[in-house]
Amino acid sequence: MISFEENAVPGYVEPQENSLVQLSFNKAIHGDQSLQWDWNAPSAALKINNSSAIDLITDKQARDALGRPATHVLSFWVYNEQAQDKSKKLQVLLNDDTNHKTEVSLDFTGWRTFGVSIINDLGFNNGPIDSLSFKAPSVSNGSLLIDRVMFSIDDDRYQWSDYHIQIDRHPFTEIDFNIAEPPPQATPSELAGVKDIYQRTLEYLVDSNVPTFRELQSKYAELHLDDNLTRPLRHIITDKQQVIYQPDSLVGNDKLQFDEYVILGDKDDREGADSKVAGYAKLMLNIGTAYHQDAFQAHQVELAEMYIKLTEHLLGQGFFQGSALVTTHHWGYSGRWWYLSALLMADQLEQGIRNKVYDALVWYSREFKESFDMVAGPESSNMDYFNTLSIQHLTLLLLEPDEHRRVALIRKFSDFIGESLAQTPPGFFDGFRPDGTAWRHKGNYPGYSFSAMDNVAKVVYFLNDSPFSVSDAGKANLKKAMMAGWLYTNPIVGLGNSGRHPFTGLGIKAYDDGMKYLALSGNPESGDSIDEELASIYLQVTGKSAQDGQSIFGRSINPATLPEGHWSFNGGAFGIHRYGDTMVTLKAYNSNVWSSEIYAADNRYGRYQSHGGVQIMPYGNPESFGYKEDGWNWNRNPGTTTIHLEWDTLESPNSGTLMVFSDEAFSGSASLDNEFGLFAFKHKAPDRPNFDPTFVARKSVLAIGNRLIMLGSDISNTGSGSNRTETTLFQHAITDDSMDTWINGGKISTSTDSTQLGEHDWLIDGMGNGYLIGSNSIVEVRRQQQSSRHNKTKEATSGHFASAWIDHGVRPDKAGYEYQVILDTTPQEMEALSLNQQQGNPGYEVLRKDHQFHIIQDQSSGVTGYVAFERGETNHSLITHIDKPALAMVRTLSTGRLSLTAVSPGLTLNHEDDRQSHQPVDVTVTVDGLWELVEDSQQGIQLNKLSDSTEVTFTSDFGRSKSIELKPEGEESVTPPPPPSEGGGEGGGAIEWMTLLALLFAFAMRKKPDIR
C-alpha cells in the first residue's frame, strides 16, 4: 500500500518530462496526504518505482488465500478537479509496458477509484512488478491527485466496469426502467394513489425510535465535516469493500489509517476500529427521521444542515452515478438507509443535489438489475432484494421528479412485486416454493427469508388499497410462506434449519412486523379487508391479546393457539411434528437439498446438521432448555447418526463455502391428514477430504401424537479408523429448566454421571421427553462438563451437559437401532411402557427394517408407515408394492375405509441447468383389495383396479403429501342412525353401529376388522 505519508515527495516517485509532483495536504483517501501530479504536455508521465519488486500472486495462490476464486488486484484513487472529454484517457501501465495497461476516462470531478486484475485485465502473468506508470491524456496540461495505490487480492467477481474504466470480464450494466417516453398521462385517481402510498411510507419511516439530538450531534462530529478542511475528511467504504484491504494483514500506520475509515452500512468487523462511526447511512436515516418528529422541531435547521453535508460528502467520496468504486457488492446491506433518508429529506435538498442523489441511487441499484428493471423472471424473487432493497426501491420511485413518470414506474413496480411473489422460480433460484419453503443460496433458508418476508410485506401494505395494489396471487404466496414459517418455528427454528448461524435465536419474530402489515393488507381469498388468520397468529407470536387486536386491526381477534399435527416441507427435506407446545424438527438432506452451509467464519463444525436430526424443542427460549453453544458437542446433534470426529477433522475441509449435497435423491418427510408423520433419511457420505465415503445409513421416524418410533438400519463404514459411530438420542445443557435426568425410575441430579443402558431400559431428558430402548443397543448416558469450539471463532468453549447416544462401535457393519421417544412424559408412564414392551406389547410392530424397507405399524392409531428406500414388494398385506423410492402411509379407519398418502420426497432439479423447473413425480402404491375414491375426482390421483388389488398413483408435486380417503368397492352411502337416548353407556349406540358397519365392510372385503 502506497499512501504518500512521508515528509517530502518520496524518492520512489519519479516525475517524467513535463511533470511536476508535490504532496497535497488538504485532500486524501488514506492518511492525511496524497500525491499531486501536474503536467504541461501530452507526453507527460509519472512513474512509481517499487522499492522492492512485488511478486505476482497467481489466481490459484489468491484462491488458496481467500478461500474462494480470487485474483491479484491493482487499485488506486484519483481526484480530478477539472473533468476532461471522455475520449481523453489516463493510461496506467505495469513495468512501463504498453502490453500491460489499462485506460481511465477522466470525465468526472472529485474522487474515483479503480481496480483491475493484474493477470486477467492487464495480461501480466510472469515475473515481478517493478513499477507503476501513469501517462497523461492527450491534453496540453492538467492536474490529478493520486492516493492509496495498492496491490492486494480480492474476489475475482468484484472488479467492475463503470463510466470511466472498462473491465471485459465484468461488462458495464445499468438499470433500464423501460418506461414509455413521454409516459402516459396519469389519472387523478392514480396521482391520489401515489400520494397515499407516499404518506403511508412516510408514516412508517417516521414511526421509529432515534437517538437523542445530543447523540446525533456527537456521531456527526466524529466525521469532522465542519473542520473547514484543517484535515482531510474521513473516507467512507462499504463493509464489503474492506475485503480488498485484507485487514487482518494490515500493520502499523496502514492499519491505523484504515481504522479511521467510516463504514457506510451497519457492519464493522474491524478489530479495534472506531465503531462509533460505523453506520454512516444509518446516521443519515436517523437525522431524516428525527427531522419529522415533533420532539426535534426546535432542531430542524441544524438537522437539515447536517444531512446536506453528509450527502455532499458521500457524493464527493465517489458515491456518484457512473462510479463503480471498484465494487459495491452486497449493496443492499450497505446502502439501504441512504434511500430511506433521501425520501425523508428530499424537500430539504437543493434540486441539483437531489437529482444527483436520485441518479446515484438508481446507478448503485444495478447489482440487483434483475429486480430494479422490474421485469419478472427467474432471478427477480431475490431474497436479498426483498430484504434490503424492496422498500428502498419504492422510495426511490417516489423520488422521481416527474409525476406522470412516477405513476408509470409505480404501476410497473406493483406488477413486478406481485409476479415475483407469486411465481415458483425454476431450478435453485431464490423465491417461494409450493410447499411454503423460501429459498436463498439454493435452499430453504430462514436466515434470509424471514427478513425478506418482513420487508416485502411492508411493500405490499404501502401499495394496498390503491390503484397499485399487489396481486392477490402474490399476497397469497407470501402468506403461505409466512404460515409455513410459523409451523417450523417454536418460536425459534431448529438447528437443522439454522443455516450457517446456529444458536443465534433465529425465529418467527424476525418477521412478526411483516405479518401484521400483511394482515392489514387484506385476505386475498375472502376479500376481507383484514386477514384474520394472519392477524391471530401475529397476536400469538407477539404475546398480544384480543384487546390489542382491536386497537391494531379494528376488530376483536383472538390470538391463535399453537398448531398440532405433522407437516412436510420437502423443499428443505424436513418434517415438523407438533404436540402440545413442543415442536420436533426432523431434518435430512439429499441431492437437491444441502446438508448445511459452512463458511470460513461461520458454522465451521456444522457438518451433521441434517444427518437425520430429530430435535425436540418446547416453546420458548431454546437456551433455557439447554440448546446453548458453549460446550455443545457438534458430533451429537439430537437424532443424528454420525462418525464422532476430532474438531480439526470435523471442521470443513474447504477454506471457503461448503454446501454438501448427497448423491441420493431420496430423503424427506410425508404427512397423513396433517396429523401423522413419516420421515426418512437415506445417507451416503460424499467423497471429500475428512469425509468417509463408505459411511452409509438408513433412518426413519413414525410420528404419532406424542410418540416417535425411531428406526435405523444398514449403518456401516469401513474408513473411519478408530472413530466410533453413534446415534444421538439427546444433548442439552443442564440449566434451571433442564436440570434432572431420569433413568429407570431414578432421578439423577448430580453434576456428573455415567450410565450404560440396553433393551427395555428407559430415561427421561431434562425437558421431560422419554426414551425407551427397543432393541439390543448400547446406550451411553452422560452428565458431564463438555469442551467444544465456537462455530465462528473456533475458540475453546465449555459447558455442563446431559446427553445420551447409541454406540455402534468402530467401523460398524449394518448396525441398527430401535427406540421410542415419548414427548412430555412422566416416570410412571415410562415404567408402564417398559413393562408392556417386555411383555411383547410395545404398542407398535416393526414389520420390516432392512436395506429396502422400513415398515412400522402403530396399534393405537391404525397407521402404518412405509419407507421404501428401494422400489419393490413390501411383503405386507395392506400396501403390497411401491414402484419407486417413496414414503407411504395408510390408516385403517373404524368405518372400514382407508386414509392414504404416498410421496416421492426428492426434488427433480438439475444442478447443471438452473433454469429447469421441478417436474412432478408419479408414485404408485398397490393396495390389497378393490377400492374407490370417496371423492370421485381428485387432482393428481389416479386409480387402476386389478383383479384383487388397486393401484393408486399419486402425482407428487415438489414433494408435497396429498391425503386421500378410499372406500371399499361398491360401498353404499349409508347414514348411521343417531345414538339411542338411553342405555348402552355414553355414545354406546354410535359405537355399536360403527362396529357393525366395520364388520360388514370387512366381511365384504374378506379382511380382518379393525375394531376399537
N, C-alpha and C positions, 0 to 999 in steps of 0.2 A: 504494500500500500504506500503510495507516494502522495503526501498532502502538503508539502512546501511549508513546513513549520519552522524552518531554520531562520537564523538572524539575518541572513543575506541570501541572495539567489545562490542556490547550491551549485557546486561545480559540475554535477552530472547533467545540469540543464545547459544545452549548447545551442544558442541562437545562431541561425544561419544568416546568410547575406540578406540585407534589407529588413532585419528583425531586431527588435528591442524587447528585453524582458525585465520585469521587476516584480516585487512582491506586492500584493494588494491586501490591505488590512481591513477593509470595510465589507467585503462580501466573501463568504466561504461556505463550503458544504461540510468539510471535515476539519475540525480545529478552528483557528482564528484567521488563517491566511489562505490565499490562493495565488496562483501564478498569472500575472498579466502579460500577455503577448501582444505587442503592437507590430504591424508591418506596413511598409510603404511601397511594395511592389508585388505583382502577382507571383513572382518566383520565390517569395519568402518562405522560409521553413523554420521549424523548431524541432530540435532533437533532444530526447531524454535518454541518456545512456544509463543502463543498469550497472550499478557499482559492482555487482557480481551477477553473472549470467543466470537467467531464470530457466530452470529445466522445464521442458514441456511435459505436461501431465496427459497421458493418453486417456481416451474415453473409458477404457477398462479400469485404469487406476482411479479415475474420478468416480466411476460407479462403485468400485470397491470401498472408496472412502465415504461416499454419501449414502450408500445403501439402495440406490435406485439409478436409472440411467442419468448420467451426468457428464459434464464436459468442462474443459479448461476455458475460462471466460476472461476476456479483457473488457473492463468497463471504466468509464471516465465521465466527469461532469464538465459542462461548458456553459459559461454565462455570456450571452450576446446582448450588447447594448443597442445595436442597430441591425434590424433584420435585413437580409440580403435576398436577392432574387433566388428562387428555389433551384435554379439551374447552376448557381454558383456554389460549389460544394467544397467542403473541407476534406482533404484526404488524410487518412490515418494509416500508417504503414508499420509493419514489424520488420526490424533489421534493415530498414530503409530499402525494402524490396517491393517493387510495384506488383509482384505476383502475390503478395500477401497484404492486401489493403482493403479498406472499406471507405465509403464516402458518406458524408453527413451534409444534408442541406441546412443552411443557416437562415432559413426563412422564419425566424422566431425571435422574440426578445425574452430575456430572463434566463433562468436556469433550465437546462435539459441534461438528461443522462442517457448514455448509450452503452449497450453491452452486446458483444459478439463472441461466438465460439472461435477460439484460436484455430482449432483444427477444421471445423465444419463450415465456418463462414470465411475465415481468412486463408484457408488452404495451407496453413503452416503445420507440418507434421513431422519435422525432422530437425534435431539439433536444439541448442539453447536459444533463448530470446535475449539478444544483446541490447536492443534499443527500440524505442518507440518514436516515430517521427510524425509531425503534423505539417502538412503542406497547405499554404494559404489558397483560398479560392481565387479565381481569376478576376480580382478587383484590385484597384490601384492601392488601396490602403484599408486597414481595418484593425479591430482590437477584440480580443477574446480573453476571458478568464478561464483557466483550466484548474480543476481541483480533483482530488481523490481519484487518482489513477490507480487501478487495482487489477492484479492478476489473482484470480481465485477460481474455485469450482462452484457450479450450480447445476441444478436440474436442467437437463438439455431441452426441456419443453419451454423454457421461460426466457428466451431471448427473442423479443417480439419486434415486428416491424411497426413503424408509425409514419407520420408525415415526413420525417427527416432522415430515416435510415431504413433500408430495405434488407430484410433477412429472408432469403429464399426458402429456408426451412419452415418458417412461420410467416406466411404472407399476410399482408395488410388486410384487415377486415373492418367493417364499420356497420353500425346499426342502420337498417333501412325500414322505416315505418311504412313505406309504400302506400302513402295516402294520396288520393287524387288531388291534383293541383289545378285550379283552386279547389278547396274542399267543398262538399255540398253545404248549402245554406242550412244552418241549424234552426230547428223549430223552437218556438217559445218553450214548449214542454221539455225539450232536450236541454236548453240553456238553464231552465229552472232545476232540472235534474242534476246537472253538473254542479250548480250552486249548493244543492242539498248534499251531494257527495263531498264537496269541499268542506262544508260546515260540519258534517259528521266526522270526517277525517280530522279536522282541526280540533274538534271537541275531544276526540280520543287522544290526540297528541298532547294537548294542554293538560289533560287529566292525569298528570304524572307527578311523582314526588321528585323534587330537585334539591340540590344543596342550598344552603343559605347564601345570601348575596356576598357576605364576607368570604365564604368558601369559594364561590365563583371568582371573586376578585383575586384571591390568593393563588388559585390554579392558573388563572390568566397571567398573573405577574411572573410566574415561573418561566414563561415563554419569552420574556424580555422584548415584547413587541413595542414597548413605549420607551426604549432606551436611546432613541434618537441616533441609532447606528454607532453608538460608542463601542459596540461589539457585534459580530455577525449574529443574525437571527438564528434560532435553533432549527436544525434540519429536521424534516418530517419524512418518515418512511412508514410503509405498511408493515404489519408484523411478519408477513411472508417475505418481504424484501430483506429481512435480516439474514436469510439463508446464504446469500451471496457473500456476506462478510465472514462466514464461518466463525461466529462469535466465540466459540469455545477455544479457538486458536489465537484470538487476539491477545496481545500483551502490551504493557507499557502505555505510552501516550495514545496509541491506536485504540486500545480498549477504553481508556478514559474518555476520549473524544467520541467514540461510538456510543458510549453510555449516555452522552449528552443528547443523543437523538430523541425525538419525540415520536411516539407510535400513534399513527392515525386512528387505528381501531382500539379495541379494549385489551388485547392480549399483549403482554410484555414478559417474555420468559428470560430476559437477560439477568443473569445473576448480579446482584448489587446495583442494578440500574435504578435510576430515579423514577420510581413507579408513580410518583405524584403527577407526572406529566404524561403518563400513558393515557390514551383516550382523547386525543385532540378533537376528533369529530364528535365525541360524546360531550365534550365541553361546549361545542357549538350547539348541540341539541339542547343541553341544559339551559344555556343562555336564551335560546329561542323559546323554550317552554316557559321559562321564568318571565320573559317579556310579556307574555299574555296572561299571566296570573295576577290576580288582584293584589296579592301580598307584595309584589315587586313594582307596583305602579310608580312609586317615587324614584325608582332607579332605571326607568325605561331609557332615558337618554344615554346613560353610561352603558347599559346592556347593548344598545344598538351600536354604539361606538366600538365596543369590544368585538361584537360579532363581525362588523365590517372589516376590522383589522385582521381578525382571524381568517376571514375569507380572502382578503388581499394577499396575506402571507401564503396561504395554501396555493393560490394560483401562481404566485411568484416562485414557489418551490418546484414548479413544473407540473403541478396537477392541473393540466390545461388541455383543452381539446387538441388532439393530434400528437400528444406526448405519451409514449408508452412507458417511460420511466424504467426501461429495460423490460419490466413486467409488473403487472398489478394483479397477479393471480389470486384467487380467493377474495376477489374484490368485495363481495357482499359482506364478508366479516369485517373488512377494513373500512369501507366507505358508506355503510348503510345509514349511519346517523347524519351524514352530510346531506343526503336527500331530504330527510325529515326536517332538519333545521332550515334548509333552504325554503321549504314551503312555509314554515313558520315566520321567516324573516324576509320573505320576498318583497314586501312593501317597504322595507327599510333599506333595501339595496338600490343603489342607483341603477337605472335601466341598463347602462353599459356593463356593469359588473354582473347584474342579474342575468343578462344574456350569456356572458362568459361562463357563469356557473351552470346554466342550463345546458350549454353546449358541452361543457366538461363532463357533466353527469351523464349525458347521452353517450359521449365517447367512452367513458370508463365502464359503461354497461356492456360493452362489446364482448366481454368474456362470456356473457350469457346471451349472445346474439340470437340463439335459437328461441329464447323466450322473449327478448325485447323486440325482435322483428314481429312478434305476435302472429305467427303462423304455426298452428298446432302441428306437431309431428312427433316422431319417436323421442326426441330429446327435450320436449317442451314441458314435461312434468318433473323437472329437475327439483329435487327436494331442497338443495341449497338455495335455489332461486325462490321457491315458496317461502323458505325460512327468512332469508336475509334481504331479498330484493323485491318480493311481490308487492308489499305495501309501498316500498320505495318507488317502484315502477309507476304505481298510481299517482303518488305525489309528484313525480317528475312530469307526468302528463298534465296534471293540474297546473303546473308552472308554464305550460305552453302559452305564449302571449296572445295568439290569435284564437278568439273564442270559437270560431267555426272549425278550425283545425283541432282545437281541444276536444270538441264534441266528437269529431270523427275518430280521433285517437282513443277516446274512452270507449266508444262503441266497439272498436276493434279489440281493445283490451278486454272488455267484458266477454266477448265471444271467445277470445283466446283462453281466458281463465276457465270458462265453462267447459270448453273442449278438453283442455289439459287435465282438468279434474275428472272428467267423465271417461276418458279413454283408458283402455288397457294397453299400455305400451308394449311393443314387441320385445322379444329377447330379454336381455338383462337391464334394459333402460329403467331409469327412475320412474316411479309412479305407483298408483294404486292397482292392486290385483283383485281378481274376482272373489277371493276368499277374505278380503279385508286387510291382507298384509300390505305394507307400504315399503317400497324398495328404494334403497340407495346403496351404492357400492355393490351392486349386483345381488342384493338380497334384502329381506325384511330387516329394517334397521331402525328401531325406535329412537336411538341416539340422534338420528337426523329427522326422522319422520314426525316425531312428536312436536318438535319446534316448528316444523314446516306446516303441520296441520293447524297449530295455534295461530300462525300469522296469516296463512291464506284464508282461514275462516273469517278473520277480521276484514280482509278484502271483500269477501262475499257480503259481509254486513254493510260495509261502506257503500257498496253498489246497490244494495237491496232497496226494494220499494221505489224504484226509479225506472226510467226507460232503459237503463243499462243493467238490470238485474242479471245475475249469473244464472245460467240454465238450471232447470230442475234436475237434470241428469248429473250435472256437476255437483250440485248440493248433495244429492242422494249418495253419490260415490264417496264424497268426503265424509258424510255421516257414517257410512258403512265402515270406513277405516277408523273413525273415532270410536264407534261401538265395539269394533274388534279390539282396539287398544284397551278399552275398559275391561274386556273379558280376560286379556292376558297381562293385566297388572293387578296388584293387590296391596297397596296402590303402586308398588314398585315392580318392575319386570324381574323375572328370574335370571339367574346367571347366564343361562343358555341364550338369552335374548339381549344381553347387555352389550354385544359387540366388543369393541376394544376398550370399553370403560366399565369393568366390573367394580362393584362396591361403590358406585357413585350416587346412588339414590335416584336413578333414572326411573321416572314413573309417570302416571297419568296426569299429575298436577303440572307437568310441563305444557299441557295444552288445555287446562281447565278453563282459562280465559277464552280461548277459541271456541270451546264447547258452548259457553254462554252466548257468544256472538252468533254462532251458527244457529242456536236455538231461537235467538231473536230474529233470525232471517227467515223463519217460517218452515213449515213442514212441506217438503216437495211432493209428498204422496197425497196428503189430505187437503192441502191448500190452506191449512190453518196458519194464521199469522205468527203463531208460536209453535215450535216443535216441542211438545210437552214431554216426549220420551227423552230427548236430549236434555231438556231443562231439568227433569227429575234426576238424571244421572249427574248433571252438574251440581245440583244441590247435595247429593250424596257424597260426591268426591270432595267438595269443599266444606262439608260439615255444616251446611246451612239448613234452615227449617222451611216449612211450608210458608210461614210468615215472611221469611226472606224472599221466597219465590214470588210472593205478592208484590213486594217492592221492586224486584228485578224484572219480572215478566208480566206484571199487571194482572196476575191471577194466582190463586192459591194452588200450588202444585206440591204434592208430597214427594219427599226425597225417595229415590229408588232404593230398593233393598239389593244386597249383593246377590249376583246370579248364582245358580247352582245347576250343575249338569256337566256336559262334556262338549267341547268344540274343537274342530280340527282346523289347523292352519298349515296346510302343506306347502304354501308359498314360503314357509320358513321351516318346514319339516318338523313341526311340533304340534302337540295337542295340549289342551288346557282342560283339566278336570277340577271342578269346584264343588266343595261340600261345606255347608255352613259358611264360616268366614275364612276357610282355608282354600288356597289355590295350589294346585300341583302342575308344574311345568314339565312336560315330557318332551325332551329335545334330542333330535338326531341331525344328521347331515347326509347328503347324497351327492349325486353327480351334478345337480343343479342348485344345491343349497350348500354354502360353505360351512365349515365346521366352526371357525372363529376367525376374527380379524386381529392380526398381530402386527404391530408397528415396532419400529426401532425403539420407541419410547413409550409404548402402550401395550399392556396385556402380554408381556413377554412370556408368561407361563400359562397362557390360556388355551393350550392345545386341546384339552379334554372337555371344553365347554359343552360340546354336542355329542359326546360319546354315549348316547343313550341315557342322558341325565334325567333324573326324576327328583326334582326339588320341591319340597313341601314348604309353603310359606303361609303362615297365619296372617291375617290382615293387620297392617300396622308397619312400624319401623323395623325393617329386617335386622338391623343391628341389635335391637333389643332381644331378638330371638336367636342371636348367635351368628348371623351372617356378617362377619367382620373380617377385614383383610389382614389385620395384624395377626400373624401366626397361621393364617389359612394354608392348608396343605393343598396345593394346586393339583396334586395327583388324585385327590379324593373328592371331587365334586359329587354330590349326592346322586346315587343311582347309576353312575358311570362304571364301565368296565375298562380298566386301564393297565398299562405296564408302569409300575412305580419306578420313577427315574430320579436321578440327582438333578439339582436345579440347572446346572450348566448343560445337561443333556436334554432336559425338558424344554429349556428355552428355545425359541425359534432359531433354526439354523440360518435363516436369512437375516442380513443386516437391514433389509427394508421390509416391505409388506409381505405377510404370509397369509393367504386365504386358501386353505386346503379344501378341495372338492374330492369326492370319492369316485372310484370307478363304478360303483354300484348306484343304479338309478333308484333302487328300492330303499325306502326308509321314510317313515312318517306316521300319520295317525288317521283313524277313522272314527266317526261318531254315529251312533244309532239314536235317532229321535232326540238329538242334543241332550241325551240323558246318560248313555253308556258309552264308554270309550275303549278303543283298542290302539295300541302303539307298538311299533316295531322298528328295530334298528339292525340292519344287515351291514356289518362292518368288515372292511378290509383296509388296513393301513396303507398309505402311499409309500412309494419307494423314494425316500428323500433322506438326506443326511440326518442322523439321530432318530429316524423312524425305523420301525421294524416291519418291513413289507410282508412278513409271514403272519403278522398279528391279525386274526380274524375272530369274529364273534357274532352270535345271533341272539337277539334280546327281544322280549315282548312284555307288555303290560296289559292286563284287562282291568279296566277301572269301572267299578260298580258301587255307587253310593260312597260310603266311607271306606271301601276296601279296594286295594290294589293288589292284584295277583301277578307276581313278578317271576318270569322265567328266563333262563339263559341256557344256551347250548353251544356246542362246537367252538368253545373258547380255546384257541390254540395259538401258539407261536413257537418258533424254534431259534430266533435270532436275538433274544432278549438278554442273553448272558446270564448273570446271576440275579437279575431283577425279577421281582415277583409280580405276578398278575393278580389283580384284585377287582372285586366288585364292591363299591361303597354303598352301604345302607344309608348312613347319615354322617354328617360332620357339622358341628356347630360350636361356637364359642360358648363357654359357660358364663352366663350373665344372670342378673336378677330374675329375668323372665324365662330362662332356660337352665335351671340350676341342677336338677337331680336326674339321675338315670335309674330306671327300674330294671332289675334283672331277675327273672324267675321268682317274682314276688318280693324281692329285697330291694330297698331303696338305697342307692349309692350316692352319698353327698360328699365324700372325701375328695380332696383335690387331685389325688392320683389313684388310679385303679387299673388293673389289668385282668381281663377275664376272657376265657375261650368258651364258645358255645357250639352246640351241634343241633341235630334234628330234634324237633319238638320244643326246643328252648325258645324263650321269648324275652324281649326287652322293650322298654319304652324310652324314647329320647326326651330331651329337655323341653320339647314343645308338645308333648302329650301324644305322640304318634307311636303306635306299637308295631313290632316286627316279630313275626312268628316264622321260625325256620322250618321249612317243609321238606328238606332233603338233607342227605348226609354231607353237609358242608361244614367247613371250619370257619367259624365267625370270630374274629378278634374284636374285642371291645376295649377301648382305652379312654381314660380320663387323665390328661397329662398336659404339661407345658409343651407347646409346639414351636419350632423355629421355622421361619419361612423367609420369603423375599417379597419386596414391594414390586407390584406388576409394572411400574413405570421406572422407578429409580434403581431397582434391583438391590436396594439396601436391605439389610437383615431386619426382620420383624419377628415378633414372638407373641404368643397368646395362650390362654388356658382353654383347652378344647376337650369336647367329648366326641368320640367317633366310633364307628363300627364298620367292619368290612369283611367280605368273604375272601379268604386267602386261597387262590387257585394254584399257588406254588410257582416254581420256576419252570418255564417252558411247558405249560400245560398242553395236554393233547385231548381235545374235545371235552374239556371240562364244562360243567354246567352248574346251575343253581335253581332253587325254587324257594320262594318265601312270600308271605303275605305282609302287607302294610295295612294297619287299621288306623284311620285318622281319628283323632280326638277320642282316644280310648281310655280305659281305666285298667288297673292291675287285675281287678276281678274279671273283667271281660277277657283279658288276655289269658288268664289262667283257665277260664272255661273253654276258650278256643283251643288252647293247647291240649286240654283233656279230650275234647272232641276229635282233634287231629290224631291223637294217639289211639283213639278207638276207631279210627278209619273213617271219620266223618269230618273232613276239613271244610265242608261247605262248597266245595268245587271239585272237579275232576279234570286232571290233565290227560287228555285223550291222545295227544301226540306231542313230543318235544324232541325234534331231531333236525337234521340238516334241511329238510324240505318243509316241514310244517311245525308250527306251534298251535295246538288246538286246546282251548280251555272251555269247559262247560261249568257255568255257575248255577248252583241249585236254587238259590233263593229268588233270583230274578228271572230264571229261564233263559238267560242269554248265553250263547256260545260264540266265542271269538275264534276266527280262523286267520292265522298269519301264514300266508303262502309265500315263503321265501323263494320257492320254485313252483312252477305250474305242476298240476298232476292230480291224481286221485287222493282223496283225503282219508279213505278207509273209515268213513264215519257215515252214519245213516241219515243225516239231515241234509247238509250240503255235501255232495259226494265228489264234486270235481270243481277245480278252479283253473281257468285256462291260461293264466299268466301270474307272475308275482303280484300279489294284491293282498288287501285286507278285507275281510268279510265278517259280518256279524248277523246273527239271526236270533230272534227271541220268539219263543213259543208262548202265545197268549192264551189266557184261560178260555177264550172263545173258540180255540182251535185254529185261529188264524196265525200268520207269521208276520213279524216285523223284520225287515231285511235291508241290509245295505252292503255294498261292495265298492271298493275304490282302489285305483292304482295311485299310490301316493307320490310317485315320481313325476317330475315336470319334464315335458318333452321340449326342452330348449336346446339350442345349438350353440356351443361356445365359439364355433367358427363363424357363425353368422348371427350377429347381434340383432338383425332386423327380422329374423324368423320368429313368427308368433308361436305361442304354445298351441299344440294340437291336442284335441280331446283323445282319450284312450278308452276303448271298449273293454270292459271286464265281464266275462261270462261265468256265472256260477250255476252249477247244476243242482237243483233241489229235488230231493226224493219226493215222488208223488206228483199229482197233477194239480196245478194251482192257477188262479186267475188274479188279476189286479183288482183291488177293491175300488180304486178309481180307474175307470175304463181306459183313459188315455193320459199318460204322464210323459212329459217331455224327457228324453234321454233314457227311456226304459223300453226294452223290447222283451217279449216272451215268446218262447218257442217250445211247444209241447211235444215231448217224445212219447214213447209207448207207456212208460211208467215213471217218468220224471219230467221236470220242467227246466229249461234253460232260461235264465234271467240275465239279460245283458244290460249293464249299467254303462252309460256313456260318462266317463269320468273327466270332468272339465276342471283343469287346474287343481286336481287332487281334492275336489270338494265332494264330501259324502252326501248322498241323497238316500233318504229312508223311504221305503215303500211298505205297504201292507198287502199281503197276499191272503186270499181266501180259498178254501178247497173248491175244486171244480164242481160246479153245479149247486153251490150253496144258495139256498133261497134267502131272500131278505125277510127276516123274522123279527118282529118287535116283541121282546120279552115282556110278560105281564109285570105289573108293579108288585113289589113285595107285599105279603099279607100284612094286615094292620095289627095282628096279634099272633102270638105263638112263634115258635121257632127261633127265638132269640133275636138280637138286633140285626136286621138285614138278612135273617136266615133264609127267607123265601127267595131273595135275589141270588144268594149263594147256591141254593139248591137248583134253581133254574139254570144258572150259568154252568154248573157242574153237569147237569143233564145235557145241555147243549154241547158241551165239550165232549161228552161221551158219544153222542150221536155223530158228531163230526168225525171223531176219532174212529168210530166203527166204520163209517163210510170210507175213510182213508186207510182202514186196516192198520191204524197206528196206536201205539201206547198212549193213553191220555195223560195230559198234564193237569193234575187236579191239585189245587192249592186252596 
